[in-house]
């Protein structure tokens, strides 16, 4: 079964929407049919004459085409305005980009940076000139070992003591970070009744509670400077929970709630609207995290993304000096609205995906 969460069709349709719902396309076309209908008519007839079997009367009515273009132009303007409002709202209702960023002088902390998405995020940040502190229990991959802009710190992100100790070392050796990417995550398909307390505490510790520990260490200076960017890597599982994935979905839904509260607190509690926040919702990604069951996911119809397909948009978002919400791939964006769908439709989706995931 092609995954309801994602198929290549979603990306194609997203690109198609970008074209036909662009006011830069529909606007000039509407202008042309309104003020030069005869020229447009001649052009259409000329094109039709070159298509075998297609016959159009020279006297065809242009009013239908005009009406369609008016509707499409109106929708494209609304869509464009919606995108602009989304960007402004995600940045404390600020139109301009964040100020004061100088990449060679910025310091980033990336948890889980020794593999998968984290490593590609580190590569992207280093390419910008940023110095990066990698916090992980695994050593750096060989590709990063000798990079002078990367410093590795062994850290158990589930331990507040370990995080505090490493944070002191980062501040002492590198300086105060202005970028924090809470990327570390684990998962393992286990049904609710078979879930051990040990793993349940571990997955919540890595995927959720660590966000508090890291932010508590590095956010105060960002607030003081009124400059920073905190990236929370959640998942499409924040919106859709499936069999044997209750633990993972619960941690990622919590990560989304953490991001939303953090963004609100920065504005209204700490009065630091220039500290940016971004939340990222990737679909299934082929990383060491899912290697044990990746083949099963592919056989179920899931299109696996690469870690670079996730890391590149994250780095681009940081480079843009704007906060926001990234749903990756972009064609899966409609899934974020599933909670507002009618219950019967939600259940149909969960039933279909649930059966497929256990097949």
C-alpha positions in Angstrom: 0.0 0.0 0.0 1.3 3.4 -0.8 1.8 5.3 2.4 -1.0 7.7 3.2 1.5 9.7 5.2 3.7 10.1 2.2 4.1 9.1 -1.4 6.0 10.7 -4.3 2.6 11.9 -5.6 2.4 14.3 -2.6 5.7 16.0 -3.6 4.6 16.2 -7.3 1.2 17.7 -6.3 2.9 20.2 -4.0 5.2 21.4 -6.8 2.2 21.6 -9.1 0.3 23.7 -6.6 3.3 26.0 -6.4 3.0 26.6 -10.1 -0.8 26.9 -10.8 -1.4 28.7 -7.5 1.2 31.3 -8.0 -0.2 34.9 -8.5 2.8 35.5 -10.8 1.2 33.0 -13.2 -2.5 33.5 -12.8 -2.3 37.3 -12.5 -0.7 38.0 -15.9 -3.1 35.4 -17.5 -6.1 37.1 -16.0 -4.9 40.5 -17.2 -4.4 39.1 -20.7 -7.9 37.5 -21.0 -9.5 40.6 -19.5 -7.7 43.3 -21.6 -6.6 41.3 -24.7 -9.3 38.6 -25.2 -8.9 38.4 -28.9 -5.1 37.9 -28.8 -5.7 35.1 -26.2 -8.4 33.5 -28.3 -6.0 33.5 -31.3 -3.3 31.9 -29.2 -5.6 29.2 -27.9 -6.8 28.4 -31.3 -3.3 28.2 -32.7 -2.2 25.8 -29.9 -5.4 23.7 -30.4 -4.7 23.4 -34.1 -1.4 21.7 -33.3 -3.0 19.0 -31.1 -4.4 16.1 -33.2 -8.1 15.5 -32.6 -8.7 18.7 -30.6 -11.3 21.0 -32.2 -12.3 24.3 -30.7 -14.9 26.6 -32.2 -13.4 30.0 -33.3 -16.3 31.6 -31.5 -15.9 29.8 -28.1 -16.9 31.8 -25.1 -14.1 33.4 -23.1 -16.2 34.1 -20.1 -15.7 30.6 -18.5 -11.9 30.9 -18.8 -12.0 34.4 -17.3 -14.1 33.2 -14.4 -11.7 30.2 -13.7 -8.7 32.5 -13.8 -10.4 34.9 -11.4 -11.0 32.1 -8.9 -7.4 30.7 -9.3 -5.9 34.2 -8.9 -8.0 34.9 -5.8 -7.0 31.5 -4.3 -3.3 32.2 -5.1 -3.4 35.6 -3.5 -5.0 34.1 -0.3 -2.5 31.3 -0.3 0.4 33.7 -0.6 -1.0 35.9 2.1 -1.4 32.9 4.3 2.2 31.9 3.9 3.4 35.5 4.7 1.2 35.5 7.8 2.5 32.1 8.9 6.1 33.4 8.6 5.3 36.6 10.5 3.4 34.8 13.3 6.2 32.3 13.8 8.6 35.2 14.3 6.8 37.1 17.1 4.8 39.0 14.5 8.0 40.5 13.1 8.3 41.1 9.4 12.1 41.5 9.3 14.7 38.7 9.7 16.6 38.3 13.0 19.5 40.7 13.3 23.0 40.4 14.7 23.8 37.0 13.2 27.5 36.5 12.1 28.0 32.8 11.3 31.7 32.5 11.9 31.1 33.9 15.4 28.1 31.7 16.2 28.3 28.6 18.3 25.8 25.7 17.9 25.0 22.8 20.1 23.6 19.7 18.3 22.5 16.7 20.3 22.7 13.3 18.6 25.2 14.9 16.1 27.3 11.8 15.7 25.0 10.0 13.3 22.0 10.3 11.0 20.3 13.6 10.7 22.5 15.1 13.4 25.7 14.6 11.4 24.2 16.2 8.3 23.0 19.1 10.4 26.6 19.5 11.8 28.0 19.4 8.2 25.6 22.1 7.1 26.3 24.4 10.0 30.0 24.0 9.6 29.6 24.9 5.9 28.1 28.2 7.1 31.2 28.8 9.3 29.5 28.0 12.6 31.4 26.3 15.4 29.5 23.2 16.6 29.5 21.3 19.9 28.3 17.8 19.3 26.6 16.2 22.3 26.2 12.4 22.0 27.0 9.1 23.7 28.5 7.9 20.4 31.9 9.2 19.2 32.2 11.4 16.2 32.1 9.8 12.8 35.4 9.8 10.9 34.1 12.6 8.6 34.0 15.0 11.5 36.9 13.8 13.7 39.5 16.3 12.4 37.2 19.2 11.6 38.6 22.2 13.6 35.1 23.7 13.9 33.6 20.7 15.6 34.1 19.7 19.2 32.7 16.5 20.6 31.4 16.1 24.1 30.3 12.8 25.5 26.9 13.5 27.1 24.0 11.5 28.4 21.2 13.9 27.6 18.8 12.1 29.9 20.9 13.1 32.9 20.6 16.7 34.1 24.0 16.3 35.8 25.7 15.2 32.6 24.1 18.0 30.6 25.0 20.6 33.2 28.6 19.4 33.3 29.0 19.4 29.5 27.3 22.8 29.2 29.9 24.2 31.6 32.6 22.8 29.4 31.1 24.2 26.2 30.8 27.6 27.7 34.3 27.5 29.0 35.9 26.1 25.9 33.8 27.6 23.1 31.6 30.3 24.5 27.9 30.8 24.8 25.9 29.0 22.1 23.4 30.9 20.1 21.9 27.9 18.3 20.6 24.7 20.0 19.3 21.8 17.9 17.5 19.3 20.1 17.9 16.4 17.6 18.7 13.3 19.7 16.1 10.6 19.5 15.5 6.9 19.8 12.8 4.5 18.8 12.0 0.8 18.9 8.6 -0.7 17.8 7.1 -2.3 20.9 3.5 -2.7 21.8 2.1 -1.0 24.9 1.7 -4.2 26.9 5.3 -5.4 26.1 6.9 -2.0 26.8 9.4 -2.3 29.7 9.6 0.5 32.2 13.3 0.8 31.5 12.9 1.6 27.8 9.8 3.7 28.4 11.8 6.0 30.8 14.8 6.0 28.4 12.8 7.0 25.3 11.0 9.8 27.2 14.3 10.9 28.6 16.0 11.1 25.2 13.2 12.3 23.0 11.4 14.7 25.4 12.9 15.4 28.9 16.3 16.2 27.4 14.8 19.2 25.7 14.2 20.8 29.2 17.7 20.0 30.4 19.4 21.5 27.3 17.2 24.6 27.1 17.6 25.3 30.8 21.3 25.3 30.3 21.6 27.4 27.1 18.5 29.6 26.9 19.3 32.0 29.7 22.2 33.6 27.8 20.1 33.8 24.6 17.4 35.6 26.6 20.0 38.0 28.0 21.3 38.7 24.5 17.8 38.6 23.0 19.3 36.5 20.2 19.2 32.8 19.6 17.6 29.9 17.7 16.2 26.7 19.3 15.3 23.9 16.9 13.1 21.1 18.2 13.1 17.9 16.0 9.8 16.3 16.4 8.1 14.0 13.8 5.0 13.4 11.8 4.3 10.9 14.5 3.5 14.0 16.6 0.1 13.9 14.7 -0.4 10.2 13.9 0.0 7.4 16.5 0.3 3.9 15.1 0.5 0.4 16.7 3.8 -0.4 18.4 4.6 3.3 18.3 2.7 4.8 21.2 5.9 5.6 23.1 7.5 7.4 20.1 4.4 9.3 19.1 3.8 10.4 22.7 7.4 11.7 23.0 7.1 13.6 19.7 3.7 15.0 20.5 5.3 16.2 23.8 8.2 17.8 21.8 5.7 19.7 19.7 3.9 21.0 22.9 7.3 21.9 24.3 8.1 24.0 21.2 4.8 25.8 21.3 5.1 26.6 25.0 8.7 27.7 24.6 7.8 30.1 21.8 5.0 31.6 23.8 7.1 31.9 27.0 9.9 33.7 25.1 7.4 36.4 24.0 5.4 36.8 27.2 7.4 35.5 30.1 11.0 36.3 29.1 10.3 39.2 26.8 12.9 37.9 24.3 11.1 37.9 20.9 14.3 37.7 19.0 15.1 34.3 20.2 13.8 32.2 17.4 12.1 28.8 17.6 11.6 26.1 14.9 9.9 22.7 15.1 10.6 20.0 12.5 8.3 17.2 11.6 10.1 14.6 9.4 8.4 11.5 8.0 10.3 8.2 8.2 14.0 8.7 7.6 16.6 6.0 6.8 19.0 6.4 9.6 20.6 4.0 12.1 17.6 4.8 14.3 15.3 2.7 12.2 17.7 0.4 10.5 16.3 -2.8 12.2 12.9 -2.3 10.7 13.5 0.0 7.7 13.0 -2.8 5.2 9.6 -3.6 6.7 8.6 0.0 6.4 9.6 0.1 2.7 7.6 -3.1 2.1 4.6 -1.5 3.7 4.8 1.3 1.1 6.6 3.9 3.1 9.0 6.2 1.1 12.1 6.5 3.3 13.8 9.9 3.2 17.5 10.5 3.6 19.0 12.3 6.6 20.3 15.0 4.2 16.7 15.6 3.0 15.9 16.6 6.6 19.1 18.3 7.6 19.3 20.6 4.6 15.9 22.4 5.3 16.8 22.7 9.0 20.1 24.4 8.2 18.4 26.6 5.6 15.8 27.6 8.2 18.6 28.6 10.6 20.4 30.4 7.8 17.2 32.3 7.0 17.3 33.9 10.5 13.6 33.0 10.9 11.7 30.6 13.1 9.0 28.4 11.8 7.5 24.9 11.3 9.0 22.4 8.9 7.0 19.4 7.7 9.2 17.2 5.7 8.5 16.3 3.0 6.5 19.4 2.3 3.9 17.4 0.5 2.9 15.7 3.8 1.8 19.0 5.3 -2.0 18.1 5.2 -1.3 15.4 7.7 -0.7 18.1 10.4 -4.4 18.9 10.3 -5.6 15.4 11.0 -6.7 16.3 14.5 -9.3 18.6 13.0 -10.7 16.0 10.6 -14.0 14.2 11.4 -13.4 11.3 13.8 -14.6 8.7 11.2 -12.0 10.0 8.8 -9.2 10.0 11.4 -10.0 6.4 12.3 -10.0 5.3 8.7 -6.5 6.7 8.3 -5.3 5.1 11.5 -6.9 1.8 10.7 -5.4 1.7 7.2 -2.0 2.7 8.4 -2.2 0.4 11.5 -3.0 -2.7 9.4 -0.2 -1.8 7.0 2.4 -1.3 9.7 1.7 -4.7 11.2 1.6 -6.6 7.8 
